[in-house]
Amino acid sequence: MARTTAGYGLGDVGTIMSVDDVAREADKLAEEGPKPEELDQLAGGAPLIEIEGLEAGYGKMHILHGFNLRVAAGQSLCLIGPNGAGKSTVLHSIYGFTRIFGGTIRIDGEDVTRLSPNQKLSTAGIAYILQDSSVFPDMSVEENLLMGGYLMDKPAQAKAAAERVFDKYPRLAERRNQPARVLSGGERRLLEISRALVMDPKVLLVDEPSIGLEPRFIDMVFELLDDLQRNEGKTIIMVEQNAKKGLEFVDIGTVLVSGQTARAT
């Protein structure tokens, strides 16, 4: 008679993997994963973003182990994988929110590995759209947009950039003087993405664009991202919980397992 496990359901103990077994399987997947030259091919041989052998994490904890990635200008890439695989950590590392233990991150050939988040936005053209709702609910829609230009030299520059956003998205323009708290979930996501556009970034890091949204708003958000990629040439790297939706949208899908690249296609 097969023995059972307590607390985590039923199963033959012979099927249970130890922590070391999991680590060995992850290493095997990484060894069999795509080589740098294969990643270069997916990026058309001319990547805008190059991540090479990235070791990163939080405090003393390593989350990414020799992670590699390539994305060309105007391409989109979706990171998928199990919880804890390091998907959001990739975005955090690109933007400067993690501790980098080794490896490099290059944008257009320039090493930006250890730049601060402000420098990533202002000099490298990287904007990060957070996973959780990040609007300021008691500020107006216009004031929220102006916050996107906080690194600009003059307030007039941020004002002009905000007007360009309002011209592009009448839905926000109609609510410019209303507090952000009255916006629907889809409108809040539109505001978050639009605020990132104020600095006219080259690269958009988008963490879980569909999280918490109704299906009709999910479609709206992906249509917006598609427009930014196809018509404005933005390079997009996203993490998306809805793997089917994310992979349908992007040019490159990358699977992470235990902080390593297991597959890219």
C-alpha positions in Angstrom: 0.0 0.0 0.0 1.4 3.4 -1.0 2.2 5.7 1.9 0.6 9.2 1.8 2.0 12.6 2.6 0.4 14.9 5.2 -0.5 18.5 4.7 0.1 18.6 0.9 -2.3 16.0 -0.3 -1.9 12.4 -1.4 0.8 10.7 -3.3 3.4 8.0 -3.4 6.5 9.2 -1.5 8.6 7.9 -4.4 7.2 10.8 -6.5 8.2 13.5 -4.1 11.3 15.5 -5.1 13.8 16.9 -2.6 15.0 20.5 -2.8 18.3 19.2 -4.3 16.3 17.2 -6.9 14.4 20.4 -7.9 17.7 22.3 -8.2 19.2 19.6 -10.3 16.2 19.6 -12.6 16.4 23.4 -12.9 20.0 23.1 -13.8 19.2 20.5 -16.4 16.6 22.7 -18.0 19.0 25.6 -18.1 21.7 23.5 -19.8 19.1 22.4 -22.4 17.8 25.9 -22.7 18.5 28.4 -25.6 22.1 29.5 -26.2 23.0 33.2 -26.5 23.3 32.8 -30.3 19.7 31.4 -30.5 18.4 34.3 -28.4 20.3 36.7 -30.8 18.4 35.1 -33.7 15.0 35.7 -32.1 16.0 39.3 -31.8 16.9 39.5 -35.5 20.6 39.6 -34.8 20.4 43.2 -33.5 19.1 43.3 -29.9 18.3 46.6 -28.3 18.2 44.9 -24.9 20.9 42.4 -23.9 20.9 40.6 -20.6 23.9 38.3 -20.2 24.5 35.9 -17.3 22.5 38.0 -14.8 22.7 37.0 -11.2 20.3 39.1 -9.1 18.0 39.0 -6.1 17.1 40.7 -2.9 19.4 41.1 0.1 21.5 38.0 0.2 19.0 35.9 -1.7 19.8 35.0 -5.3 16.7 34.7 -7.5 18.2 34.9 -11.0 21.0 32.5 -11.9 22.8 33.2 -15.1 19.7 34.6 -16.8 20.0 35.6 -20.5 17.6 37.7 -22.7 17.6 39.5 -26.0 14.9 41.8 -27.4 15.2 44.0 -30.5 13.9 47.5 -30.9 10.1 47.4 -31.5 9.8 43.8 -30.4 7.7 42.5 -27.5 8.6 39.7 -25.1 6.6 37.9 -22.4 8.1 36.1 -19.4 6.1 33.1 -18.2 6.8 30.4 -15.7 5.7 29.1 -12.3 5.3 31.3 -9.2 8.7 32.1 -7.8 10.5 31.5 -11.0 11.9 35.1 -11.1 9.7 36.7 -13.7 9.1 40.0 -11.9 12.6 39.9 -10.6 13.8 40.2 -14.2 11.8 43.4 -14.6 13.0 44.7 -11.2 16.6 44.0 -12.2 16.3 45.8 -15.5 14.9 48.8 -13.7 17.3 48.8 -10.8 15.1 47.5 -8.0 17.3 44.4 -7.1 20.8 43.6 -5.9 23.0 42.6 -8.9 25.5 40.0 -8.0 26.9 39.5 -11.5 26.2 39.7 -15.2 25.3 42.7 -17.4 22.3 44.6 -18.8 22.9 46.6 -21.9 20.5 49.0 -23.7 21.6 49.8 -27.3 25.1 48.6 -26.4 25.5 50.7 -23.3 26.0 49.0 -19.9 23.1 50.1 -17.7 23.4 47.3 -15.1 24.1 49.5 -12.1 22.2 52.7 -13.0 19.6 53.9 -10.5 15.9 53.7 -11.5 15.9 57.5 -12.1 18.8 57.1 -14.4 17.2 54.1 -16.2 14.2 56.3 -16.9 15.9 59.6 -17.7 19.0 58.5 -19.6 18.3 54.9 -20.8 14.7 55.4 -21.7 13.2 52.6 -19.6 9.8 53.0 -17.9 8.3 50.5 -15.5 4.6 50.0 -15.1 3.9 48.4 -11.8 1.8 45.3 -11.2 -0.4 46.9 -8.4 -2.6 49.9 -8.8 -0.2 52.9 -8.6 -2.4 55.9 -9.3 -2.8 58.6 -6.7 -6.5 58.3 -6.0 -7.1 61.8 -4.6 -5.1 63.5 -7.3 -6.8 64.4 -10.6 -6.1 62.5 -13.7 -4.1 65.4 -15.0 -2.0 65.6 -11.9 -1.3 61.9 -12.1 -0.1 62.3 -15.6 2.1 65.2 -14.6 3.8 63.0 -12.0 5.1 61.0 -14.9 7.3 63.9 -15.9 8.9 64.5 -12.5 12.4 64.1 -13.9 11.9 66.7 -16.6 13.8 70.0 -16.3 10.8 72.3 -16.5 7.1 71.8 -15.5 6.1 73.1 -18.9 7.7 70.1 -20.5 5.6 67.7 -18.4 2.5 69.8 -19.2 3.2 69.6 -23.0 3.8 65.8 -22.7 0.6 65.3 -20.8 -1.4 67.2 -23.4 0.0 64.9 -26.1 -1.3 62.0 -24.0 -4.7 63.6 -23.7 -4.8 64.1 -27.5 -4.1 60.4 -28.0 -6.5 59.2 -25.4 -9.8 61.2 -25.3 -11.1 58.8 -22.7 -8.6 60.3 -20.2 -9.0 63.9 -21.5 -12.7 63.7 -20.6 -11.8 63.0 -17.0 -8.7 65.2 -16.7 -10.1 67.2 -13.7 -11.7 64.3 -11.9 -10.0 62.4 -9.1 -8.4 59.2 -10.2 -10.4 57.2 -7.7 -13.6 57.5 -9.9 -11.9 55.7 -12.8 -12.8 52.2 -13.7 -10.2 49.5 -13.4 -9.5 49.7 -17.2 -9.2 53.5 -17.1 -6.8 53.3 -14.1 -4.6 50.9 -16.1 -4.8 53.2 -19.1 -3.7 56.1 -16.8 -0.8 54.1 -15.4 0.5 53.2 -18.9 -0.1 56.8 -20.1 1.8 58.2 -17.2 4.8 56.1 -18.2 4.6 57.6 -21.7 5.1 61.1 -20.5 8.9 60.6 -20.6 8.7 59.1 -24.0 10.6 55.9 -23.1 12.1 53.4 -25.6 11.4 50.4 -23.4 8.2 49.6 -21.4 8.4 47.1 -18.6 4.9 45.9 -17.9 4.1 43.8 -14.8 0.9 41.8 -15.1 -1.1 44.2 -17.4 -4.3 42.1 -17.0 -4.3 41.6 -13.3 -7.6 42.4 -11.6 -9.3 43.5 -14.8 -12.5 42.4 -16.4 -12.2 40.7 -19.8 -13.3 43.7 -21.8 -10.7 45.9 -20.1 -8.0 43.3 -20.7 -8.6 43.5 -24.4 -8.5 47.3 -24.2 -5.1 47.2 -22.4 -3.6 44.8 -24.9 -4.9 46.9 -27.8 -3.2 49.9 -26.3 0.1 48.0 -25.9 -0.2 46.7 -29.5 -0.6 50.3 -30.7 2.5 51.4 -28.7 4.6 48.6 -30.2 3.3 48.6 -33.8 2.8 52.4 -34.3 5.2 54.0 -31.9 8.0 51.5 -32.0 8.1 50.8 -28.2 10.0 47.8 -27.0 7.9 45.9 -24.5 8.9 43.3 -21.9 6.0 42.0 -19.9 5.1 39.5 -17.2 1.6 38.2 -17.7 -0.3 35.7 -15.5 -2.6 34.8 -18.5 0.1 33.0 -20.4 -2.2 32.3 -23.4 -3.1 36.0 -23.7 0.5 37.2 -23.2 2.0 34.7 -25.8 -0.7 35.6 -28.4 0.4 39.2 -28.1 4.2 39.1 -28.1 7.0 38.3 -30.6 9.0 36.2 -28.2 8.0 34.0 -25.3 10.5 33.2 -22.6 10.0 30.5 -20.0 11.7 30.8 -16.6 12.4 28.0 -14.3 14.2 28.7 -11.0 15.6 31.9 -12.2 17.0 30.5 -15.4 15.9 30.6 -19.1 14.4 27.2 -19.9 13.0 28.0 -23.3 12.6 30.9 -25.7 10.6 30.9 -28.9 
